[in-house]
Every structure is written in structure tokens, then in C-alpha cells.
Amino acid sequence: MSEQHSRKKIPFCPMLSAGSSDLRICTQENCAWYISSSKTCAIYIIGHNNILDIKEKQGK
């Protein structure tokens, strides 16, 4: 398996990794931003929703 492919499976923390050259691994259930029901980070969900909102507004 290539390094790039295996890196995609590792959940990186967008908050701890921001502004740093080193990527920090997500602590999942130990993080206040982690949503266990969707198995993802709230920051990712907020970012994704904002991108969709921007694309919708650009289409108007």
C-alpha cells in the first residue's frame, strides 16, 4: 500500500494541525469536536457545509 493511500485512512485533527507543518492525529472519542454517531470531526462537517453553502450562493 502506498504511503499516500495509507495517510488518507489516518484521521488528522484539523484544529491541532492548523498552522503547523506536522499533522496531529485525531483523538476521536477523547476530543470535544468528535461526533461518534457520524465517526467524524465537527470541524470537517462545518467546513463541508460551508463549502456547499458557498457553492449554492455562487450559483444564484
PDB file of N, CA, C and O in Angstrom:
ATOM      1  N   MET A   1       0.861  -1.181   0.000  1.00  0.00           N
ATOM      2  CA  MET A   1       0.000   0.000   0.000  1.00  0.00           C
ATOM      3  C   MET A   1       0.902   1.239   0.000  1.00  0.00           C
ATOM      4  O   MET A   1       1.889   1.295   0.733  1.00  0.00           O
ATOM      5  N   SER A   2       0.556   2.221  -0.822  1.00  0.00           N
ATOM      6  CA  SER A   2       1.379   3.425  -0.908  1.00  0.00           C
ATOM      7  C   SER A   2       1.215   4.277   0.344  1.00  0.00           C
ATOM      8  O   SER A   2       0.211   4.188   1.050  1.00  0.00           O
ATOM      9  N   GLU A   3       2.230   5.109   0.604  1.00  0.00           N
ATOM     10  CA  GLU A   3       2.197   5.975   1.798  1.00  0.00           C
ATOM     11  C   GLU A   3       1.039   6.959   1.715  1.00  0.00           C
ATOM     12  O   GLU A   3       0.366   7.218   2.713  1.00  0.00           O
ATOM     13  N   GLN A   4       0.805   7.509   0.522  1.00  0.00           N
ATOM     14  CA  GLN A   4      -0.274   8.491   0.368  1.00  0.00           C
ATOM     15  C   GLN A   4      -1.629   7.842   0.622  1.00  0.00           C
ATOM     16  O   GLN A   4      -2.497   8.445   1.253  1.00  0.00           O
ATOM     17  N   HIS A   5      -1.819   6.608   0.131  1.00  0.00           N
ATOM     18  CA  HIS A   5      -3.090   5.908   0.339  1.00  0.00           C
ATOM     19  C   HIS A   5      -3.298   5.612   1.826  1.00  0.00           C
ATOM     20  O   HIS A   5      -4.403   5.779   2.341  1.00  0.00           O
ATOM     21  N   SER A   6      -2.247   5.175   2.516  1.00  0.00           N
ATOM     22  CA  SER A   6      -2.387   4.858   3.936  1.00  0.00           C
ATOM     23  C   SER A   6      -2.606   6.111   4.773  1.00  0.00           C
ATOM     24  O   SER A   6      -3.249   6.037   5.819  1.00  0.00           O
ATOM     25  N   ARG A   7      -2.085   7.270   4.340  1.00  0.00           N
ATOM     26  CA  ARG A   7      -2.289   8.525   5.072  1.00  0.00           C
ATOM     27  C   ARG A   7      -3.745   8.966   5.028  1.00  0.00           C
ATOM     28  O   ARG A   7      -4.225   9.604   5.964  1.00  0.00           O
ATOM     29  N   LYS A   8      -4.456   8.631   3.944  1.00  0.00           N
ATOM     30  CA  LYS A   8      -5.867   9.003   3.834  1.00  0.00           C
ATOM     31  C   LYS A   8      -6.718   8.298   4.879  1.00  0.00           C
ATOM     32  O   LYS A   8      -7.766   8.816   5.264  1.00  0.00           O
ATOM     33  N   LYS A   9      -6.292   7.131   5.345  1.00  0.00           N
ATOM     34  CA  LYS A   9      -7.054   6.381   6.337  1.00  0.00           C
ATOM     35  C   LYS A   9      -6.809   6.894   7.757  1.00  0.00           C
ATOM     36  O   LYS A   9      -7.595   6.595   8.656  1.00  0.00           O
ATOM     37  N   ILE A  10      -5.750   7.648   7.973  1.00  0.00           N
ATOM     38  CA  ILE A  10      -5.425   8.165   9.298  1.00  0.00           C
ATOM     39  C   ILE A  10      -6.201   9.459   9.517  1.00  0.00           C
ATOM     40  O   ILE A  10      -6.043  10.401   8.741  1.00  0.00           O
ATOM     41  N   PRO A  11      -7.039   9.529  10.558  1.00  0.00           N
ATOM     42  CA  PRO A  11      -7.805  10.766  10.790  1.00  0.00           C
ATOM     43  C   PRO A  11      -6.934  11.846  11.441  1.00  0.00           C
ATOM     44  O   PRO A  11      -6.515  11.702  12.589  1.00  0.00           O
ATOM     45  N   PHE A  12      -6.669  12.914  10.710  1.00  0.00           N
ATOM     46  CA  PHE A  12      -5.875  14.014  11.237  1.00  0.00           C
ATOM     47  C   PHE A  12      -6.781  15.074  11.846  1.00  0.00           C
ATOM     48  O   PHE A  12      -7.884  15.313  11.354  1.00  0.00           O
ATOM     49  N   CYS A  13      -6.316  15.703  12.909  1.00  0.00           N
ATOM     50  CA  CYS A  13      -7.087  16.729  13.597  1.00  0.00           C
ATOM     51  C   CYS A  13      -6.893  18.070  12.899  1.00  0.00           C
ATOM     52  O   CYS A  13      -5.766  18.559  12.818  1.00  0.00           O
ATOM     53  N   PRO A  14      -7.973  18.678  12.390  1.00  0.00           N
ATOM     54  CA  PRO A  14      -7.836  19.967  11.712  1.00  0.00           C
ATOM     55  C   PRO A  14      -7.494  21.106  12.679  1.00  0.00           C
ATOM     56  O   PRO A  14      -6.872  22.091  12.280  1.00  0.00           O
ATOM     57  N   MET A  15      -7.893  20.976  13.934  1.00  0.00           N
ATOM     58  CA  MET A  15      -7.622  22.025  14.913  1.00  0.00           C
ATOM     59  C   MET A  15      -6.163  22.005  15.367  1.00  0.00           C
ATOM     60  O   MET A  15      -5.495  23.040  15.364  1.00  0.00           O
ATOM     61  N   LEU A  16      -5.672  20.839  15.755  1.00  0.00           N
ATOM     62  CA  LEU A  16      -4.296  20.733  16.234  1.00  0.00           C
ATOM     63  C   LEU A  16      -3.275  20.857  15.108  1.00  0.00           C
ATOM     64  O   LEU A  16      -2.139  21.266  15.347  1.00  0.00           O
ATOM     65  N   SER A  17      -3.665  20.510  13.893  1.00  0.00           N
ATOM     66  CA  SER A  17      -2.747  20.544  12.757  1.00  0.00           C
ATOM     67  C   SER A  17      -2.692  21.915  12.082  1.00  0.00           C
ATOM     68  O   SER A  17      -1.763  22.179  11.319  1.00  0.00           O
ATOM     69  N   ALA A  18      -3.650  22.781  12.342  1.00  0.00           N
ATOM     70  CA  ALA A  18      -3.717  24.087  11.688  1.00  0.00           C
ATOM     71  C   ALA A  18      -2.475  24.920  11.988  1.00  0.00           C
ATOM     72  O   ALA A  18      -2.078  25.084  13.142  1.00  0.00           O
ATOM     73  N   GLY A  19      -1.874  25.437  10.924  1.00  0.00           N
ATOM     74  CA  GLY A  19      -0.716  26.313  11.074  1.00  0.00           C
ATOM     75  C   GLY A  19       0.571  25.590  11.416  1.00  0.00           C
ATOM     76  O   GLY A  19       1.574  26.229  11.732  1.00  0.00           O
ATOM     77  N   SER A  20       0.558  24.282  11.357  1.00  0.00           N
ATOM     78  CA  SER A  20       1.735  23.500  11.711  1.00  0.00           C
ATOM     79  C   SER A  20       2.165  22.660  10.517  1.00  0.00           C
ATOM     80  O   SER A  20       1.330  22.233   9.720  1.00  0.00           O
ATOM     81  N   SER A  21       3.450  22.428  10.397  1.00  0.00           N
ATOM     82  CA  SER A  21       3.926  21.564   9.318  1.00  0.00           C
ATOM     83  C   SER A  21       3.745  20.089   9.683  1.00  0.00           C
ATOM     84  O   SER A  21       3.804  19.218   8.815  1.00  0.00           O
ATOM     85  N   ASP A  22       3.524  19.816  10.971  1.00  0.00           N
ATOM     86  CA  ASP A  22       3.290  18.449  11.428  1.00  0.00           C
ATOM     87  C   ASP A  22       1.792  18.212  11.572  1.00  0.00           C
ATOM     88  O   ASP A  22       1.072  19.041  12.128  1.00  0.00           O
ATOM     89  N   LEU A  23       1.332  17.065  11.062  1.00  0.00           N
ATOM     90  CA  LEU A  23      -0.078  16.714  11.198  1.00  0.00           C
ATOM     91  C   LEU A  23      -0.287  15.972  12.509  1.00  0.00           C
ATOM     92  O   LEU A  23       0.463  15.051  12.834  1.00  0.00           O
ATOM     93  N   ARG A  24      -1.298  16.371  13.255  1.00  0.00           N
ATOM     94  CA  ARG A  24      -1.623  15.725  14.532  1.00  0.00           C
ATOM     95  C   ARG A  24      -2.772  14.758  14.325  1.00  0.00           C
ATOM     96  O   ARG A  24      -3.744  15.083  13.643  1.00  0.00           O
ATOM     97  N   ILE A  25      -2.672  13.591  14.899  1.00  0.00           N
ATOM     98  CA  ILE A  25      -3.697  12.565  14.756  1.00  0.00           C
ATOM     99  C   ILE A  25      -4.903  12.905  15.625  1.00  0.00           C
ATOM    100  O   ILE A  25      -4.765  13.376  16.755  1.00  0.00           O
ATOM    101  N   CYS A  26      -6.084  12.656  15.073  1.00  0.00           N
ATOM    102  CA  CYS A  26      -7.346  12.868  15.786  1.00  0.00           C
ATOM    103  C   CYS A  26      -7.440  11.902  16.966  1.00  0.00           C
ATOM    104  O   CYS A  26      -7.123  10.720  16.831  1.00  0.00           O
ATOM    105  N   THR A  27      -7.871  12.402  18.110  1.00  0.00           N
ATOM    106  CA  THR A  27      -8.009  11.549  19.294  1.00  0.00           C
ATOM    107  C   THR A  27      -9.414  10.959  19.414  1.00  0.00           C
ATOM    108  O   THR A  27      -9.740  10.304  20.404  1.00  0.00           O
ATOM    109  N   GLN A  28     -10.226  11.195  18.413  1.00  0.00           N
ATOM    110  CA  GLN A  28     -11.587  10.665  18.287  1.00  0.00           C
ATOM    111  C   GLN A  28     -12.412  10.844  19.561  1.00  0.00           C
ATOM    112  O   GLN A  28     -12.685  11.985  19.935  1.00  0.00           O
ATOM    113  N   GLU A  29     -12.818   9.785  20.239  1.00  0.00           N
ATOM    114  CA  GLU A  29     -13.725   9.899  21.384  1.00  0.00           C
ATOM    115  C   GLU A  29     -13.182  10.763  22.512  1.00  0.00           C
ATOM    116  O   GLU A  29     -13.950  11.206  23.366  1.00  0.00           O
ATOM    117  N   ASN A  30     -11.901  11.009  22.536  1.00  0.00           N
ATOM    118  CA  ASN A  30     -11.291  11.837  23.582  1.00  0.00           C
ATOM    119  C   ASN A  30     -11.305  13.324  23.224  1.00  0.00           C
ATOM    120  O   ASN A  30     -10.737  14.142  23.948  1.00  0.00           O
ATOM    121  N   CYS A  31     -11.943  13.669  22.124  1.00  0.00           N
ATOM    122  CA  CYS A  31     -11.972  15.061  21.657  1.00  0.00           C
ATOM    123  C   CYS A  31     -13.391  15.615  21.733  1.00  0.00           C
ATOM    124  O   CYS A  31     -14.355  14.919  21.414  1.00  0.00           O
ATOM    125  N   ALA A  32     -13.510  16.859  22.155  1.00  0.00           N
ATOM    126  CA  ALA A  32     -14.819  17.506  22.267  1.00  0.00           C
ATOM    127  C   ALA A  32     -15.460  17.753  20.904  1.00  0.00           C
ATOM    128  O   ALA A  32     -16.680  17.893  20.816  1.00  0.00           O
ATOM    129  N   TRP A  33     -14.656  17.810  19.834  1.00  0.00           N
ATOM    130  CA  TRP A  33     -15.166  18.082  18.492  1.00  0.00           C
ATOM    131  C   TRP A  33     -15.577  16.817  17.749  1.00  0.00           C
ATOM    132  O   TRP A  33     -16.151  16.903  16.664  1.00  0.00           O
ATOM    133  N   TYR A  34     -15.297  15.657  18.306  1.00  0.00           N
ATOM    134  CA  TYR A  34     -15.579  14.394  17.628  1.00  0.00           C
ATOM    135  C   TYR A  34     -17.044  14.003  17.821  1.00  0.00           C
ATOM    136  O   TYR A  34     -17.568  14.057  18.933  1.00  0.00           O
ATOM    137  N   ILE A  35     -17.697  13.609  16.728  1.00  0.00           N
ATOM    138  CA  ILE A  35     -19.088  13.172  16.774  1.00  0.00           C
ATOM    139  C   ILE A  35     -19.093  11.668  16.529  1.00  0.00           C
ATOM    140  O   ILE A  35     -18.899  11.213  15.402  1.00  0.00           O
ATOM    141  N   SER A  36     -19.315  10.911  17.584  1.00  0.00           N
ATOM    142  CA  SER A  36     -19.201   9.454  17.483  1.00  0.00           C
ATOM    143  C   SER A  36     -20.266   8.841  16.575  1.00  0.00           C
ATOM    144  O   SER A  36     -20.003   7.831  15.922  1.00  0.00           O
ATOM    145  N   SER A  37     -21.460   9.428  16.520  1.00  0.00           N
ATOM    146  CA  SER A  37     -22.526   8.861  15.688  1.00  0.00           C
ATOM    147  C   SER A  37     -22.182   8.923  14.199  1.00  0.00           C
ATOM    148  O   SER A  37     -22.589   8.044  13.439  1.00  0.00           O
ATOM    149  N   SER A  38     -21.447   9.934  13.775  1.00  0.00           N
ATOM    150  CA  SER A  38     -21.044  10.040  12.371  1.00  0.00           C
ATOM    151  C   SER A  38     -19.589   9.645  12.161  1.00  0.00           C
ATOM    152  O   SER A  38     -19.107   9.624  11.028  1.00  0.00           O
ATOM    153  N   LYS A  39     -18.887   9.334  13.245  1.00  0.00           N
ATOM    154  CA  LYS A  39     -17.480   8.932  13.215  1.00  0.00           C
ATOM    155  C   LYS A  39     -16.610   9.931  12.461  1.00  0.00           C
ATOM    156  O   LYS A  39     -15.759   9.565  11.651  1.00  0.00           O
ATOM    157  N   THR A  40     -16.854  11.204  12.756  1.00  0.00           N
ATOM    158  CA  THR A  40     -16.070  12.263  12.123  1.00  0.00           C
ATOM    159  C   THR A  40     -15.990  13.469  13.047  1.00  0.00           C
ATOM    160  O   THR A  40     -16.616  13.504  14.107  1.00  0.00           O
ATOM    161  N   CYS A  41     -15.224  14.434  12.633  1.00  0.00           N
ATOM    162  CA  CYS A  41     -14.986  15.645  13.410  1.00  0.00           C
ATOM    163  C   CYS A  41     -16.009  16.724  13.046  1.00  0.00           C
ATOM    164  O   CYS A  41     -16.346  16.897  11.875  1.00  0.00           O
ATOM    165  N   ALA A  42     -16.489  17.430  14.034  1.00  0.00           N
ATOM    166  CA  ALA A  42     -17.451  18.507  13.793  1.00  0.00           C
ATOM    167  C   ALA A  42     -16.849  19.599  12.904  1.00  0.00           C
ATOM    168  O   ALA A  42     -17.566  20.241  12.137  1.00  0.00           O
ATOM    169  N   ILE A  43     -15.543  19.807  13.007  1.00  0.00           N
ATOM    170  CA  ILE A  43     -14.883  20.820  12.176  1.00  0.00           C
ATOM    171  C   ILE A  43     -14.988  20.444  10.701  1.00  0.00           C
ATOM    172  O   ILE A  43     -15.228  21.309   9.858  1.00  0.00           O
ATOM    173  N   TYR A  44     -14.810  19.162  10.381  1.00  0.00           N
ATOM    174  CA  TYR A  44     -14.970  18.712   8.993  1.00  0.00           C
ATOM    175  C   TYR A  44     -16.397  18.932   8.518  1.00  0.00           C
ATOM    176  O   TYR A  44     -16.615  19.374   7.390  1.00  0.00           O
ATOM    177  N   ILE A  45     -17.367  18.629   9.366  1.00  0.00           N
ATOM    178  CA  ILE A  45     -18.770  18.792   8.990  1.00  0.00           C
ATOM    179  C   ILE A  45     -19.090  20.268   8.764  1.00  0.00           C
ATOM    180  O   ILE A  45     -19.755  20.612   7.787  1.00  0.00           O
ATOM    181  N   ILE A  46     -18.631  21.129   9.644  1.00  0.00           N
ATOM    182  CA  ILE A  46     -18.847  22.574   9.492  1.00  0.00           C
ATOM    183  C   ILE A  46     -18.211  23.076   8.206  1.00  0.00           C
ATOM    184  O   ILE A  46     -18.830  23.836   7.461  1.00  0.00           O
ATOM    185  N   GLY A  47     -16.981  22.658   7.939  1.00  0.00           N
ATOM    186  CA  GLY A  47     -16.286  23.067   6.715  1.00  0.00           C
ATOM    187  C   GLY A  47     -17.004  22.584   5.472  1.00  0.00           C
ATOM    188  O   GLY A  47     -17.171  23.340   4.515  1.00  0.00           O
ATOM    189  N   HIS A  48     -17.426  21.346   5.478  1.00  0.00           N
ATOM    190  CA  HIS A  48     -18.135  20.782   4.322  1.00  0.00           C
ATOM    191  C   HIS A  48     -19.437  21.540   4.070  1.00  0.00           C
ATOM    192  O   HIS A  48     -19.745  21.888   2.930  1.00  0.00           O
ATOM    193  N   ASN A  49     -20.193  21.792   5.123  1.00  0.00           N
ATOM    194  CA  ASN A  49     -21.452  22.532   4.977  1.00  0.00           C
ATOM    195  C   ASN A  49     -21.209  23.948   4.474  1.00  0.00           C
ATOM    196  O   ASN A  49     -21.990  24.457   3.671  1.00  0.00           O
ATOM    197  N   ASN A  50     -20.143  24.590   4.929  1.00  0.00           N
ATOM    198  CA  ASN A  50     -19.825  25.937   4.457  1.00  0.00           C
ATOM    199  C   ASN A  50     -19.457  25.947   2.981  1.00  0.00           C
ATOM    200  O   ASN A  50     -19.833  26.866   2.253  1.00  0.00           O
ATOM    201  N   ILE A  51     -18.723  24.933   2.534  1.00  0.00           N
ATOM    202  CA  ILE A  51     -18.375  24.838   1.114  1.00  0.00           C
ATOM    203  C   ILE A  51     -19.622  24.673   0.270  1.00  0.00           C
ATOM    204  O   ILE A  51     -19.758  25.314  -0.772  1.00  0.00           O
ATOM    205  N   LEU A  52     -20.541  23.813   0.714  1.00  0.00           N
ATOM    206  CA  LEU A  52     -21.795  23.628  -0.019  1.00  0.00           C
ATOM    207  C   LEU A  52     -22.605  24.916  -0.057  1.00  0.00           C
ATOM    208  O   LEU A  52     -23.209  25.240  -1.079  1.00  0.00           O
ATOM    209  N   ASP A  53     -22.623  25.651   1.049  1.00  0.00           N
ATOM    210  CA  ASP A  53     -23.348  26.919   1.123  1.00  0.00           C
ATOM    211  C   ASP A  53     -22.750  27.951   0.167  1.00  0.00           C
ATOM    212  O   ASP A  53     -23.482  28.673  -0.510  1.00  0.00           O
ATOM    213  N   ILE A  54     -21.429  28.015   0.114  1.00  0.00           N
ATOM    214  CA  ILE A  54     -20.753  28.956  -0.788  1.00  0.00           C
ATOM    215  C   ILE A  54     -21.056  28.605  -2.240  1.00  0.00           C
ATOM    216  O   ILE A  54     -21.346  29.487  -3.048  1.00  0.00           O
ATOM    217  N   LYS A  55     -20.990  27.305  -2.574  1.00  0.00           N
ATOM    218  CA  LYS A  55     -21.287  26.895  -3.957  1.00  0.00           C
ATOM    219  C   LYS A  55     -22.713  27.227  -4.334  1.00  0.00           C
ATOM    220  O   LYS A  55     -22.977  27.634  -5.466  1.00  0.00           O
ATOM    221  N   GLU A  56     -23.652  27.058  -3.386  1.00  0.00           N
ATOM    222  CA  GLU A  56     -25.053  27.376  -3.658  1.00  0.00           C
ATOM    223  C   GLU A  56     -25.224  28.877  -3.905  1.00  0.00           C
ATOM    224  O   GLU A  56     -25.944  29.282  -4.818  1.00  0.00           O
ATOM    225  N   LYS A  57     -24.561  29.696  -3.091  1.00  0.00           N
ATOM    226  CA  LYS A  57     -24.668  31.150  -3.263  1.00  0.00           C
ATOM    227  C   LYS A  57     -24.016  31.620  -4.557  1.00  0.00           C
ATOM    228  O   LYS A  57     -24.477  32.593  -5.154  1.00  0.00           O
ATOM    229  N   GLN A  58     -22.957  30.954  -5.003  1.00  0.00           N
ATOM    230  CA  GLN A  58     -22.313  31.320  -6.254  1.00  0.00           C
ATOM    231  C   GLN A  58     -23.185  30.994  -7.452  1.00  0.00           C
ATOM    232  O   GLN A  58     -23.093  31.638  -8.497  1.00  0.00           O
ATOM    233  N   GLY A  59     -24.035  29.987  -7.288  1.00  0.00           N
ATOM    234  CA  GLY A  59     -24.912  29.569  -8.383  1.00  0.00           C
ATOM    235  C   GLY A  59     -26.091  30.491  -8.586  1.00  0.00           C
ATOM    236  O   GLY A  59     -26.763  30.410  -9.614  1.00  0.00           O
ATOM    237  N   LYS A  60     -26.361  31.374  -7.624  1.00  0.00           N
ATOM    238  CA  LYS A  60     -27.517  32.280  -7.725  1.00  0.00           C
ATOM    239  C   LYS A  60     -27.214  33.477  -8.572  1.00  0.00           C
ATOM    240  O   LYS A  60     -28.076  34.335  -8.759  1.00  0.00           O
TER     241      LYS A  60
END
